[in-house]
Amino acid sequence: MSNTGARSWSSLTEEVLRRAGWRGGRSVPTDSWEAILGERGSFVAHDAARRFLSEFGGLVTYGWPADSIATSSAVRFDPLRAQWQHELFTKASEEAGALLYPVGTADEGASFLGIAEEGALHLVRDRVELLGPSTDQALNRLVEAQGARAALWTPGVPAEEQPFWRRLHTMETGPDAGTRWSEEADRVLRAGGWFPGRSVPTETWESVLSQSGEFEIHDAARRFLAEFGAVGVPYRDPWDTMPWMEFSLDPLLAFWDGGSSRTSPSRRMSTCTPSVCATAGTSVWRWRRTARSTPAWTASGCWLPHPTRRCRGSPAGSVRPPPDSL
């Protein structure tokens, strides 16, 4: 496949990006990402970050041809992976001599991607590494490294503890505890990024999902995501000692789940972790496709048999319950 227009990336890079959902002229609003990162670290987006995320935000590249190496080293253009990491990016910006704004992750999630105001893309971890002076050159390098598991990748490096767990120990309950939910739920939600009166724009999620041609959002999902979008409890080792189920109220998980296969929602939402769907009413369902009936998680915290195999609501995130609840 030849390069498109003035793009300077390789035919392999274009193949990988197209399989991830990119196309010429792609443009999604960045409001949701900007608002949430502003809540969680005072990140301020610059024009280069907006242009990059508008074109590539929400995509996940698994490499091509797909194999265990390329798939396990997925690059995710999801800036929210850097939430609560403002201090790290401040230090990285000082080292790079440029203001870096998060645009995703690489290195099996152990490294962040940061873009400078002039468009140079950097790898951010214990040090800062320039991937390329331009977006196209940087994407070429990421795709090449992804397929070869090059020295750029450092699998096995232990990830730092998620900021959620540090915040949880200092979190105090508010007036919502005991009225809307329990004191424990209040602490968990606050540590996960929720606060009273929270309202974030949903246009980014709506645009990415609608461009897939397979999801439509309704008002109940908009209300839910405006208040709870991107709130969650991250995974912590070992899984069987986690005090609560792992969950993430990020609707793009329905788009990413299933990788580059570009299959139907029922297939994408059946792999790895169950999905959460907001129905047109007021319930939030935990959904996982099985050969028989499917357990569903409601807003009231009850497990119910759910006979259908497709989520008929709008995607709202994912959830992984503790082992004893499966």
N, C-alpha and C positions, 0 to 999 in steps of 0.2 A: 504494500500500500504506500503510495507516495505521500510526501509531506503536503500539508494543506496550506495554501496561500504562502504567507511569509514566515510560517512557523519553521523553526530551525531544529526541531526534534527529529529523531529517527523514525523510520517506518515501524519499528518494533514498539517504540513509545506510543505512537499513535494507535497501534493495534491494541495495546494494553489499556489505554485511556478509553477507547471506544467500547471495549468490552466492559469497562467499569461504568459506562453510561454517559461519557463525555460526547459532545458533538460540537461542531463549529457553531458559534453564536450562542452557546449555552450561557444562561444568566439567571442566577437565583438571588433573591434579596438576602442580605447579611444581617438584618436587624436583630433576629433572635439570638444569633451567636454573639453579636456585639453587646446586647443588653445583658446577657447572662455573664459574659466575661467581665463586664463592668461591675456587676454585683459581686463577683468573686475574685477580686484582685485589682480592681481599678485599671484594667487594661483599656487602652484607648487606641482604636484602630486607625491606621493611616490609609491613604488612598491605594497604595500598592497591595496592602492586605485585603482591602475590599475588592479590588479587581481580581486578585487570585481566588478568593473564596467565592466570588460571584461565578467564576468560570469552573472551578474545580471542587468547591465545597460540597461535602456530603458524599463524595466518591470514595471508593475503596479499590485499590489496584492489587490484584493477586498475581500479577506476572503472567507471561505467556511464553511457551505452552505451560498450562497449569500442571504443577507437580507438588510434591510435599514441601520442597524448598520454597518455591515461589508463593505457595498458599500460606505457609506458616509465617512468612516474612511480609505480610500484607502492609501496605502503606495506606493509612487512613487520613483523608483530608477533613478532619473533624477538629476544629479549634477548641471545642469544649473539653477535650482530653487534658488541656492545660489549665483547667479551672483550679483556683487556689494556688497556682504556681507563679504568682507575680514576682516573688522574691528571686526565684530561679531565673526568670526572664530579665529581671533588672540586672542581675550579675552577668548574664549572657550578653545583654546589650552592651554593657561596659567592655566586656572582653572583645566583642565583635566591632566595637566602635560605631555601632549603628543601632537605632531603635528597632528591636525585633518584636513582631507580633505573632502569636501562635496561629498556625494554620493546619496542624495535624500531628501525626505520630508515624514513626518508622521503627525499625529495629525491634520488632515484636512488641511494640508499645513502650520499650524502655527509653526511647529517645523522642524528643519533640522536634517538630519542624517550625522554624521561625523565619519570617520574611522581613527584610529591611525595606526602608522607604524607597530605595532605588530599585527594588525588585530582586535583589540577591537572596537566595534561599540558603538557610543554615540548618545544620543538625545540632540540636541542643541536648547535651547530657552532662557528664562531669566536666566536659570541655565543649567549646564551640567549634564547629567545623564548617567551612564554606563548601556547599554542594555545587554551586555554580553562580556566576555573576548575573545570569538571567534565568527566568523561570524555565524556559525550554531546555537549557543546558542542565539545570538542576534535575528536571524530570528525567532526562536521558540517563543521568548518573544513578538516580534512584531505581529506575527500571533495570538497568544493567546490573546493579548490585543485588537487586531483589532476585533475579534469576540465577545468579552465581553464588549467592550467599558470600559475598565478598567481605573484605576486611572492614567495610563500613558497618557490617552487622556484628553485634557482640552478644549472641544468645547466651543465656546462663547468668547474665549480670543480675543480681537480685534487685528487684524494684524497691524503691523507698516506700515506707508506710504511707498509705493514702491519708491526706490531710483530714478526711472525715473522722477518722478514729481519734485524732488529736483534739479536734473540735468537740467531739462528743463528750469528752470528760469535763469540759468547762461550760457546757451548754446548760442554761437554766430554762425552766418551763415558763410559758406565758399564760395569758388569760384564756387562750383557746383550750388549754388542757382541762379535761373534765367536761367540756361542753361539746366540742366537735369530736374529740378523740381522747385517748388516755394520756396521762403525763408522759409515759414512756414513748408513745407515738409522737408526742409534741417534741420531745428532745431529739428523737431520731430525724424527724422532718426538718427541724431547724438546723441540725448538723449537716443534713443533706442539701441545704440551700434554700429551704422554704422560709418565708417570714410573712407576718400578717400584712394584707394589702398588696401582696406581690402580684404583678401583672406584667408579663413579658410578651412582646409581639410574637405571633405564631407564623408570620408570613414565610419565614425561611423554611420551616418544616413543611408547610403546605405546598410551597413551590417545588421542593425536591421530590416529595411524594407524588404530587400531581403529574410531574414530568415523566414519572415512571409509567403513567397511563393506567395504574392499577389501584389507586387509592383516591378517595374523595373524603374531605373532612366535613363534619357537621358542627352545629353550634355547641353541642355538649362537649365535643372534643376540644374545640377552641377554648371554652371556659376552663376545662380541666388543665390543658396545657399552659394557658396563660398563668395559672396559679402554681401548677406543680411541674411544668416541663423542665426536664434535666435535673430534677431532684432524684436522689437515689442513695442507696447503701452499697458501697463497693465491696468487692471480694477481699477476704483476708485469710491467709493460711493459718492453720489448716481449716478446711471447709467445715468439718464437723464440730468445730468449737465456736463458730460464728453465733452470736446471740440472736440475730435476726436473719431473715432471708435476704439474700442479695437481690437488689432490684435497681432498675434504671428507668426513669420515666422519660425516655428519649424516643420519640416515634420513628426516628431514622433507623432504629435497630431493625424495623420491619423491612426497610429497603436494603440494608446491608446483609441481613441474614440470608445465607445461601450463596453469597459471593458472586462470582462472575457468571453464574449459570443463567441469570436473568429469567428465572422461572416465575411461576404464578405465586401470589401471596401465600396461598395455602402451603406451598412447598417451602418458600423462603422462611416462613414463620414456624416451621416445624423442626428446625435444626438447632442444636446447641442448647439454648435456654428457651423456656416458654415465653410467649408474648403477652403483653397487656393491651387490652382493647377498651376504649371508651365507647359505650353504646349510645344510641340516640336518646336514651333515657338518662338515668343518673348512676347506673352501675358501672363499675370498672371490672372487667373480666380478666382472669388469668387464663390463658388459652394455650394448649399444647396438643398437637395432632397425635392421635394414637390409633391403633387398629380398632379399639372399641370406643366407649364413651370417653369424654375428655373432662378432666377436673377443671373447674372454673373458680377463680378467686373473685369474690365480690367486695365492694367497698366496705361491707359490714364485717369482713374478715372470716367468712364462712366458706368451707369447701362444698361445692355443689356439683352433681353430675351434669355435664353439658354435652348433649347428644350430637351436636353438629360438629363438623370438621373444619368449618371455615369461620373466621372471625368476621362477623357482620357489622362490627363497629369500626371506628377509626383507630389505627395503631397508636399506642400511647407509651410503649416502652417494653421492658422485659423484666422477668422475675425468676429467681432461682430459689426455691424454698429449701429449708434445712432438710437433711436426709430423713429425719423421722416423720416429715410431713408428706413424703412422696408415696 
